[in-house]
């Protein structure tokens, strides 16, 4: 399997500039994608904006003590680090890498390839 290549998008100059709500989540448009940004233990994670089960807006949910984002609709849980469903339903939450660099916070979006040819 080929290694994923990312285009890194700067979302802000500093982590403190991200307007996280009281539940430590917010939404952002990055590289043409609508994402949910979450902060847990001073790290930032980027996951899909909507729950893969029923489309609940994850930014309206919460992060539990183990670092799982919890959907506000049916309380399905997903690990922020890898997107795995931790409450047993078998879904997967799309996630993207986040890097905090000296000059800002970046989210990596996979390079799009036409049928894997380019």
Secondary structure as UniProt FT lines:
FT   STRAND          6..12
FT   HELIX           15..17
FT   TURN            22..23
FT   STRAND          25..30
FT   TURN            31..32
FT   STRAND          33..40
FT   TURN            41..42
FT   STRAND          43..48
FT   TURN            52..54
FT   HELIX           58..60
FT   STRAND          62..63
FT   TURN            65..66
FT   STRAND          68..70
FT   TURN            72..74
FT   STRAND          77..79
FT   TURN            80..82
FT   STRAND          84..85
FT   STRAND          95..96
FT   STRAND          98..101
FT   TURN            102..103
FT   STRAND          104..110
FT   TURN            115..116
//
